[in-house]
Amino acid sequence: MPMVTSNPFSAMFGRSPFHPLLAHIVKANACADELLPFFEASLEGDWDTAEQHRETITRLEHEADELKTELRLNLPNTMFLPVSRSDLLDLISVQDKIANKVRDITGIMLGRRMQVPEELAQPMRDYMRTSVACVAQARHALEELKDLLESGFGRNVSDVMQKLIRELHVLEQQADGQQVAIRRQLFELEDRLPPVDVMFLYKIIDWVGELSDRAERVGSRLQIMTAN
């Protein structure tokens, strides 16, 4: 008689190691999505609403941490995984940094009640949207890979993944270009802003860029998996 298990992660791994990986990136993606309404609230100086979004982000990041821990503890130490165990552990680590970075961005902005100068509001809005779109594309790529692996390795696996990862690379390059333009705009505004505010604005600009960078790293690891 088969053993009955109450561990949901054991049931997940019984189907595929990509189920818990996907559950994790869904949380990371949800974290990133909250960045946009948080930013809108900050522009309006509505710190109560911003704090509500921050609380949601903190909860989602904590849930992502729990998924990461469970995945590491329950990942089968076996040669029968469709990809290497080390690749899966690397992937969950990169995914987790997405949620962590959203938490960091919103924590500093809320703690300091940072309001982006009006001249930078729309460029920053567009920049954040592009970075969040990178995270969504990384999630989409993982969803596709899970489905392709579960249907059996086929000739089209690498082709499909290459297309998705190219699209992710285009988005990441767009975010890079937006970052350069915003930094240039901020440089022009420096002389009329408090120096400490300028320092933290540069930090936020860099951290938003890290979201798109880390999303692309998820894509890079998926690309390596399908190339093996």
N, C-alpha and C positions, 0 to 999 in steps of 0.2 A: 504493500500500500504506500503511495507517495507521501512524503513528509509534507505537512501543512506548515507554511511559514506565515507569520504575522508581519514580517518586515516588508514594507512596500518597496523598498529598494531592491530586495532580493527578487521580488516579482518583476520589477523593471528590468533588472539585468537578465532575468530569464528570457526576456524578449530581445533586448539589445542594449549594449552599453550606451547607445546614443539617446535612449529615453531620458536618463537622468542628466546627461549633458545638455539636451534640449530644454529640459525643465529649468536648468540653471540659466541658460542664455535668455530664456523667456523672462526670468526675473531681472536679469541685467538690462534687457531691452526695455522692460517696464520702468526701471529706474531712470534710464536715459530719457524716455518719453516725458517723465515728470519734470525734467529740466526746463522744458519749453514754457509750461504755464507758470512755473516758479519764476522764470526770468520776466515774464509779462507782469507778474505781481510786483516784482522788484522795481520795474520801470515806473509803475504807478505809485510806488511807496506804500503798497498794501502789504505790510509785513505780517499781518495776521494770516492772510491767505498764503503768503510765501511760507510761513511757518507750517501751515497745514500740508503743503506740498513737500516740505522738508521732512516732516514726520512720516509721510508716505514713503519717501525715498529711504529713510532710515530703516523703516520696517522691511521694505523690499530688499535692501542690502543685507540686512540680518538674515532674512529668509534665504538669500543667495548663499550666504556664508554657511548656513546649516546644510544646504544642498551640497556645497563643495565638500564639507566635512564628511557627510554621509557617502558621497561618491568615492572619496579617497579610502574610506574604511571598508566599503563594500565592493570595490572594483575587483573582479576575480583575478587572482594571480595565476593565470592559465595561458597556455599557448593557443587556445581556441578562440580568442577574441579576433574579430575581423581586422583590427589594426593593433599596433603595439600598445602595451600598457603605458609606456613612457610618453607616447604621443597623446594619449587621452589625458594623462596627468598634466602635461604641458598645456593642453587646450583649456582645461578647467581653470588653471592658474591665470591664463591670459584673460579668459572671460570674466573672472572674478574682479580683475583690476578695472574693468569698465564700471561696474557698480560702485567700487570704492572711489573712483575718480568723480563720479556724479555726487557722491556723498561729500567729498572734499570741496568741490566747487560750491555747492549750495551751503555748506557749513560756513565757509569764509564769507560768502556774500550776505548770508543772514546775520552772522555774528557781528559783522561790521556795518550792516545795513547799507551795503554798497549799491549805488545807483549809477548805471553807466551814463556818461554824458549824452545829451540828446543827439549830437552829431554821430555818435557811434551806435545808437539804439538799433536802427534798421540793419546796418552791416553785422552787428553782433547777433541779431535775431536770425539773419540768413545763415551766418556761420554756424550757430548752434543747430539749426535745422539740418544743415549738411552733415554735421558730426553725428547727430541722432540718426539720420538716414543711413550712415555708415554702419551703425550698430544694428539697425533693422536689416540691412543687407547681409551682415554676418549671420544673423539669426536665420534668414531665409536660406543661406548657403548650407547651414547645418541641418535645417529641415530637409533640404533636397538630398544631402549626403546620407542622412539616416534612411530616407525612403529608398534611395538607390542601393545602399548596402543591404537593406532588408529584402530587397527583391533579387539579390545576388549580384556579384560583380559582373558587369557587362562592359562592352566596348564603349558605351555611351557615358559611363560614370565620369571619366576624366574630361570628356568634352563638355558635359553639362557644368561641371565644377569650374572648368577654365573660364567659361562664359560668365558665370556668377562672380568669380573672383576678379575678372577684368572689370566688370561693372563696379565692384567694390573699390578697386584701385582708382577708377575714374572719379568716384565720389571723394576718396581720400585726397586725391590731387586737387580737387575743387576746394576742399577744406583748407589745404595748404595755401592755395592762392588767396583765399579769403583771409587767412591769418596774416599773411604778409601785408595785404592792403590795410587791415585794421591796425596793425602795429604802426604802419606808416601814418595813418590818420591820427593815432594817439600821440605819436611823436610831435605832430604839428600842434597838438592841444596842450602839451606838457607844461608850457610856461604859465598857463592860467588855471592849473589844477594843483591841489595840495600834493606835494611829492610822495607822501605815504599812499595816497589814493592811486597815484600813477603806478607805484610799485605793485600794488595789489591788482590793479587792472591788467598789467602785463602778465601777472601770475595766472589770472583767470583766463586770459586769452591763450596762454600756453596750455593750460589744463584742458580747455575745450578741444584744443588740437590733439591732446593725448587720447581723448575719446576716439577720434577717428583713426589715430595711429594704432590703438589697441584693437579696434574692430578689424583693421586690415591685417593685424597679426593673427587674429582668429582665422581669417581667410587664408593666410600663408600656411598655417598649420594644416588646414583642411586640404590645401593643394598638395602638401607633402604627403599626406595620408593617401590621397588618390593616385599619387605618382609612384608609390611603393609597389 
